[in-house]
């Protein structure tokens, strides 16, 4: 009798423990469900991003001095010291006063012409140079003359271009090309992995680094209007950050996904690349974690069913986004049912399994190996993926 009474007490204790575990699990599940959803909507995300774009510090419009500098850099060639010119001077029905001859512009910006001597030519365009030489000879020396001038060898400036360009190395720039834009073009242009941002480091002022977004017209104007590049200056073209998004949670293949720079990947495309959602349960919501330009991190609620049916916007993901499909109380309940009630073809389901039968089943926590927590943990008591499950509402 004493032994029988002890067996009954043990069985009662097992049943009570199982019932308590179920009740506690369900209580925690519904308490979690009742917690306030900290996520924002897609519409609120759009408003935040638009607001941050408006509040970003506006760039100053180009000044007249900037316009003049741009025209100087991108306009016609202007003669300068160390240029070598070829000049031909002819007269009507008469032989040339002198054959086509090369003249070097000295450091004072002058050339030494036959008969008339030194002539100031620095800063002149070729048309103006020809007019200046003609005025020097006519009418003092000649009654009429035709002058033709060409740049034989322009002075060049060697700058170093490195980073995300097609042909990094030293680039020789002519006088009117000594700016960031021509330097990058001279290095073969940007490569496929360029970010669009570049920086300039003056070799004579190594502590001063100026950065520009070449996709921004105002930044590009400022870059061109800078003081001309000098020998040894360094241009760095920055590579883009890897276009990687992170997909995980209730998907078949949780992993980072990396795409070529400039590729747009939507929520549904990223989920498809992760093998789709788990099929043993029915996840309906997702969480998008995005860092705004200000550095603020937001969590956005996604209704996956509405997105799949085209009723909500199928957002394009950005590099660094986290797309997580979290557990909800519905999916935990579905997983609990799937783990603890099995349906096999031709066999009816028995919902009144005794505690002894449950414990004696292989792998159920009795003699079959493992403990109760290993097989009776549908609600995440063990803290699986605790860091990311914190995204769950």
C-alpha positions, 0 to 999 in steps of 0.5 A, spaced: 500 500 500 505 504 501 509 503 495 502 504 491 501 510 494 508 513 493 507 511 485 500 515 485 504 521 488 509 521 483 504 520 477 500 526 480 507 530 481 509 529 474 502 531 471 502 537 476 508 539 473 506 538 466 500 542 467 504 548 470 509 548 465 503 549 459 499 554 464 506 558 465 507 557 457 501 560 455 501 565 460 507 568 458 505 567 451 499 571 452 503 576 456 508 577 450 502 578 445 499 584 450 505 588 450 505 594 446 508 594 439 514 598 438 515 598 431 513 604 426 509 603 420 511 603 413 508 610 412 511 613 418 518 610 415 517 614 409 515 620 413 521 620 417 526 619 411 523 625 407 523 629 414 531 628 414 532 629 407 529 636 408 532 638 415 539 636 412 544 642 411 543 645 405 549 646 400 550 654 398 549 655 391 555 657 387 557 664 388 560 668 382 567 667 384 565 659 383 562 660 376 568 664 374 573 658 377 568 653 373 569 657 367 576 657 367 577 650 369 572 647 363 573 653 358 578 653 352 585 652 353 589 658 356 596 659 355 601 658 361 608 658 362 612 652 360 607 651 354 611 650 347 607 653 341 608 653 334 607 659 330 606 661 323 606 668 320 604 669 313 603 675 308 599 675 302 603 673 295 609 673 299 613 668 303 613 667 310 616 672 315 619 666 318 618 658 318 613 655 322 617 655 329 616 652 336 616 657 342 616 656 349 613 660 354 618 662 359 616 663 367 614 670 365 609 668 361 612 671 354 615 668 348 621 671 344 619 673 337 623 675 331 624 682 330 619 684 335 622 681 341 618 679 347 611 678 347 606 677 353 602 671 352 600 668 358 593 667 360 591 668 353 586 663 349 589 661 342 584 666 338 587 672 342 594 669 342 594 670 334 590 677 335 596 679 339 602 677 335 598 680 329 598 686 332 605 686 334 607 685 327 602 690 323 602 695 321 609 697 325 613 691 321 608 688 316 602 691 312 598 685 313 599 678 316 596 672 317 598 668 324 596 661 326 598 658 333 597 651 336 599 648 342 605 643 341 606 641 348 602 643 354 605 643 361 602 637 365 601 636 372 602 629 375 597 627 380 596 620 383 589 617 383 587 611 387 581 607 389 575 605 385 578 607 378 579 603 372 586 605 372 589 607 378 596 611 378 599 617 376 595 621 371 598 627 367 593 633 366 594 639 362 593 646 365 585 646 364 584 639 366 587 640 373 581 638 377 578 632 381 573 631 375 579 630 369 583 626 374 578 621 375 577 621 368 584 620 366 585 614 371 579 610 366 573 613 370 570 610 376 570 602 377 563 598 378 564 598 385 565 606 386 561 609 391 560 616 388 565 619 393 572 622 392 577 626 396 583 630 395 589 630 399 594 636 397 601 633 398 603 640 401 598 640 406 597 633 408 593 634 414 587 637 409 583 632 406 577 635 402 571 630 401 566 630 395 559 627 393 560 627 385 553 625 384 551 631 387 551 637 382 553 642 388 559 638 390 561 637 383 561 644 382 565 646 388 570 640 387 572 643 380 572 650 382 578 648 387 585 651 386 588 647 381 591 641 382 599 641 383 604 636 382 603 630 387 596 631 389 592 625 391 585 623 389 582 618 392 575 615 389 572 611 395 569 604 394 562 603 396 560 599 402 558 592 400 550 592 398 549 586 404 542 585 407 541 580 413 535 576 413 533 571 418 528 569 423 522 564 421 525 563 414 528 557 411 535 560 410 537 565 414 544 568 412 546 575 409 545 576 402 550 580 398 548 584 391 552 588 386 552 595 388 546 599 385 542 593 385 535 594 388 532 588 392 525 588 395 522 585 401 519 579 397 526 578 393 530 578 399 525 573 402 525 568 396 533 568 396 532 566 403 528 560 401 521 563 403 518 563 409 517 556 414 511 552 411 510 548 418 507 555 421 504 561 418 508 567 419 504 573 417 509 579 420 516 581 419 520 587 422 525 591 418 531 594 422 533 600 418 539 606 420 536 613 418 542 618 415 542 621 422 544 615 425 537 613 428 535 606 428 528 604 427 524 598 427 518 597 421 512 593 422 511 589 415 505 585 413 507 580 409 501 577 407 499 584 404 505 585 401 505 579 398 498 580 395 500 587 393 496 591 398 502 594 401 508 597 398 514 592 397 519 596 400 526 596 397 531 594 402 538 598 403 545 596 404 545 594 412 538 593 413 536 587 417 529 583 415 527 579 420 521 574 421 520 574 428 516 569 432 509 571 434 504 568 439 500 565 433 506 562 430 509 559 437 502 556 438 502 553 431 509 550 433 507 548 440 501 544 436 506 541 431 511 539 436 506 535 441 500 533 437 502 528 431 497 526 425 499 520 421 495 517 415 490 512 418 491 513 425 486 518 429 489 523 434 489 521 441 489 528 445 489 524 452 496 522 452 497 520 460 503 523 463 507 516 464 506 515 456 509 521 454 515 521 459 516 513 456 516 515 449 523 516 446 526 523 446 520 525 450 524 527 456 524 520 459 528 514 458 529 516 451 534 521 452 534 529 453 530 533 458 523 536 458 526 542 456 529 540 450 522 537 447 517 542 451 520 548 449 515 551 444 515 558 447 523 560 447 524 559 455 531 557 453 532 564 450 534 561 443 536 567 438 535 572 444 538 578 441 534 578 435 528 575 438 528 582 442 525 584 435 518 581 437 513 585 439 
